[in-house]
Amino acid sequence: MGLSVPVGSFSDTADIYSDGFAGSNFVINFDGAYFLMPVIGVGGTFSFGSSYGGGESLENALYDDIIENFSILTVPADPDFDSGKWNYVNLMVGPQISIPLNNINIDFKALGGLSIIFVPSRDISIQLDNGEFQSSTHGDEFNFGYIIGTGVRFGVGRGTGIRLALDYYHSKPTLVTNNSYTNNNILDSDDQFEISMNSLHMALGIAYNF
């Protein structure tokens, strides 16, 4: 278990159609490897990660976007807002190298596979004099993702050890934002865009050799 730190545009807070507005949260990893040769094997991971979906900066950016794109509406400055979270489940496999140095093993891995992503809803609701404006976001759940990482295992007993790991995670889901004006349904639009999810996973855990 460890820390998930968004990097690059995933953590940027300028553009709602390219930036993730993501904040640091946690990651849980269950990693394993089967070595076909002394140092080369096949690794795999089942992991769950989470990042905060945005706070006041996202709310302000969404509000400004509504003002700019829907000038027909007279919008008050008190919207109801819920950002949600970025949550993702990874199931990946790939090559892994482990270099033994006395009581220490240095690992390198490159994994790819399924990344199931639950995007933040970015719900915003604005009460108007003659109706209600609502905006919400959804995205593709099933995506390709990859993890490139390294780790160090320190042996502390018979078949057990302490593992420090640093991984880089990437996936790129497609999101759709739906904007609707509920009075007579005179306004309804969808905006589709992609956001690159880039995070550093820093974890500390227990390793077992079977």
C-alpha positions in Angstrom: 0.0 0.0 0.0 1.2 3.5 -0.7 0.8 6.9 -2.2 -0.6 7.8 -5.6 0.7 11.1 -6.9 -0.8 12.6 -10.1 1.8 14.1 -12.4 1.8 16.1 -15.7 -1.5 17.2 -17.1 -3.4 14.8 -14.8 -2.6 17.1 -11.9 -2.9 20.4 -13.8 -5.8 22.7 -13.1 -6.2 25.0 -16.1 -8.3 23.3 -18.8 -11.3 21.1 -17.9 -11.0 19.4 -21.3 -7.4 18.2 -21.0 -6.4 18.5 -17.3 -7.3 16.1 -14.6 -7.5 18.4 -11.6 -6.4 15.3 -9.7 -5.0 15.3 -6.2 -2.8 12.7 -4.4 -4.5 9.8 -2.7 -3.6 6.1 -2.2 -2.9 2.9 -4.1 -3.1 -0.8 -3.1 -0.9 -3.3 -5.0 -0.9 -7.1 -5.1 2.1 -7.9 -7.3 3.6 -11.3 -8.2 6.2 -12.8 -10.5 7.2 -16.2 -11.9 10.8 -16.5 -12.9 11.5 -18.7 -16.0 15.2 -18.1 -15.6 17.3 -16.9 -12.6 16.7 -13.1 -13.3 14.0 -13.0 -16.1 10.4 -13.8 -15.5 6.7 -12.8 -16.0 5.2 -10.3 -13.6 1.7 -9.3 -12.9 -0.3 -6.9 -10.8 -3.8 -6.4 -9.4 -4.1 -3.0 -8.0 -6.6 -0.3 -7.0 -5.8 3.4 -7.0 -7.6 6.6 -6.2 -7.0 10.3 -6.8 -9.1 13.2 -5.7 -11.1 14.6 -8.5 -10.7 18.3 -7.9 -11.9 21.0 -5.5 -12.5 24.7 -5.7 -10.2 25.1 -8.7 -12.3 22.6 -10.7 -15.6 24.2 -9.6 -14.4 27.6 -10.7 -13.2 26.3 -14.0 -16.5 24.5 -14.7 -18.4 27.6 -13.7 -16.3 29.8 -16.0 -16.8 27.3 -18.9 -20.6 27.5 -18.5 -20.5 31.3 -18.4 -18.4 31.3 -21.6 -20.3 28.7 -23.6 -23.9 29.3 -22.5 -24.2 33.1 -22.4 -27.9 32.7 -23.1 -28.4 31.8 -19.4 -28.3 34.2 -16.5 -26.2 32.2 -14.1 -26.0 33.0 -10.4 -22.7 32.5 -8.6 -23.9 29.7 -6.2 -23.9 26.4 -8.0 -24.2 23.0 -6.3 -21.0 21.1 -7.0 -19.7 17.6 -6.4 -16.3 16.6 -8.0 -16.1 12.9 -7.2 -12.9 10.9 -7.5 -10.7 9.2 -10.0 -10.8 5.5 -9.1 -9.2 2.7 -11.1 -8.6 -1.0 -11.0 -5.6 -2.5 -12.9 -5.1 -6.1 -14.1 -1.7 -6.2 -16.0 1.0 -8.6 -17.0 4.5 -8.3 -18.6 8.2 -9.0 -18.3 10.1 -8.6 -15.1 13.8 -8.6 -14.3 15.1 -9.3 -10.8 18.8 -8.7 -10.0 20.1 -10.3 -6.8 22.7 -8.5 -4.7 23.5 -10.4 -1.5 20.4 -10.0 0.6 18.8 -7.4 -1.8 16.9 -7.9 -5.0 16.4 -5.0 -7.5 13.4 -5.4 -9.7 12.4 -3.8 -13.0 9.0 -4.4 -14.7 7.0 -3.3 -17.7 3.3 -4.3 -17.5 0.3 -3.7 -19.7 -3.3 -4.7 -19.7 -6.8 -3.7 -18.5 -7.4 -0.5 -16.6 -11.0 -0.2 -15.3 -11.5 3.5 -14.7 -14.3 5.3 -12.8 -14.1 9.0 -13.7 -15.2 11.8 -11.3 -18.8 12.9 -12.0 -18.0 16.6 -12.0 -21.6 17.3 -11.2 -22.7 20.9 -11.1 -26.3 22.1 -10.7 -27.4 25.7 -11.1 -30.9 26.9 -10.1 -32.1 29.5 -12.6 -35.2 31.8 -12.5 -36.9 29.7 -15.2 -35.4 26.3 -14.8 -32.2 24.4 -13.9 -28.9 23.9 -15.6 -27.1 20.6 -14.9 -23.7 19.3 -16.1 -22.2 15.9 -15.4 -19.4 13.8 -16.7 -19.0 10.1 -17.4 -16.3 8.0 -19.2 -15.2 4.7 -20.7 -14.7 2.2 -17.9 -12.5 -0.3 -19.8 -9.2 1.1 -21.1 -5.7 0.0 -21.9 -3.1 1.0 -19.4 0.5 0.3 -18.5 2.9 0.4 -15.6 6.6 0.9 -15.7 8.4 0.4 -12.4 11.2 -0.6 -10.2 11.5 -1.9 -6.7 14.0 -3.1 -4.0 13.4 -6.1 -1.9 15.3 -6.5 1.4 15.4 -10.0 2.9 14.5 -10.1 6.6 13.8 -13.7 7.2 13.3 -17.1 5.6 11.4 -16.4 2.4 10.2 -13.0 3.5 11.3 -9.4 2.9 10.4 -5.7 2.9 9.7 -4.2 -0.5 10.0 -0.6 -1.7 8.4 0.2 -5.1 8.1 3.1 -7.4 5.8 2.8 -10.4 4.7 5.0 -13.2 1.1 4.4 -14.3 -0.6 5.7 -17.5 -4.0 5.3 -19.1 -6.1 7.6 -21.4 -9.9 7.4 -20.9 -12.4 9.2 -23.1 -14.8 11.4 -21.1 -18.2 12.9 -22.1 -19.7 15.9 -20.3 -23.4 16.4 -20.7 -24.9 19.8 -20.3 -28.7 20.2 -20.1 -31.2 23.0 -19.3 -34.3 21.3 -17.9 -36.9 23.9 -18.7 -38.5 22.7 -22.0 -35.2 21.0 -22.7 -34.2 23.9 -25.0 -30.5 23.3 -24.3 -28.7 20.0 -24.4 -25.1 19.3 -25.5 -22.4 16.7 -25.1 -18.6 17.4 -25.1 -16.2 14.5 -25.7 -12.6 14.7 -24.7 -9.6 12.6 -23.5 -7.6 13.0 -20.4 -4.2 11.4 -19.8 -4.0 9.7 -16.4 -0.3 9.8 -15.3 0.5 8.9 -11.7 3.5 7.9 -9.6 2.8 5.0 -7.2 5.1 4.9 -4.2 4.5 1.8 -2.0 5.9 -0.1 1.0 4.9 -3.7 1.5 5.8 -7.3 2.5 7.4 -9.7 -0.1 7.2 -13.5 0.0 9.3 -16.0 -1.9 7.5 -19.4 -2.6 
